[in-house]
């Protein structure tokens, strides 16, 4: 993880982001990103449980 911060290109990108969006918008953008990731992880967990139910329904229909 430390190697990312050692790269000068990474620092240039961070500086450009601060210049373009300004310091006031960055906290809101990071908060929105964190909320999106939380929702995405929640949906991925719920999708893991869904196929089992779908497979059972498919098996029930094939037995009829």
C-alpha positions in Angstrom: 0.0 0.0 0.0 2.9 2.3 0.7 4.1 2.0 -2.9 1.0 3.9 -4.1 2.0 7.0 -2.2 5.6 6.8 -3.3 4.6 7.2 -7.0 4.9 10.9 -8.0 2.0 10.4 -10.6 -0.4 9.6 -7.7 0.6 12.8 -5.9 0.0 14.8 -9.1 -3.4 13.3 -9.6 -4.4 14.2 -6.0 -3.2 17.8 -6.4 -5.2 18.1 -9.7 -8.3 16.7 -8.0 -8.0 19.3 -5.3 -7.6 22.1 -7.8 -10.4 21.0 -10.0 -13.1 20.1 -7.4 -11.9 22.2 -4.5 -11.5 21.2 -1.0 -15.1 21.5 -0.1 -16.5 19.0 -2.6 -13.9 16.2 -2.0 -15.3 15.1 1.4 -18.8 14.9 -0.1 -17.5 12.9 -3.0 -15.6 10.4 -0.7 -18.7 10.1 1.5 -20.9 9.2 -1.6 -18.3 6.7 -2.8 -18.2 5.0 0.6 -22.0 4.8 0.6 -22.0 3.3 -2.9 -19.5 0.7 -1.9 -21.5 -0.2 1.2 -24.6 -0.7 -0.9 -22.7 -2.7 -3.5 -21.3 -5.0 -0.9 -24.8 -5.5 0.6 -26.2 -6.3 -2.8 -23.4 -8.8 -3.5 -24.1 -10.6 -0.3 -27.8 -10.8 -1.1 -27.1 -12.1 -4.6 -25.0 -14.9 -3.1 -28.1 -16.2 -1.3 -30.6 -15.7 -4.2 -29.3 -18.4 -6.7 -29.9 -21.2 -4.2 -33.5 -20.3 -4.0 -33.7 -20.0 -7.8 -32.1 -23.5 -8.2 -34.6 -25.0 -5.9 -37.5 -23.5 -7.8 -36.0 -24.8 -11.1 -35.6 -28.3 -9.6 -39.2 -28.3 -8.4 -40.5 -27.3 -11.8 -38.4 -30.0 -13.6 -39.8 -32.7 -11.2 -43.4 -31.8 -12.1 
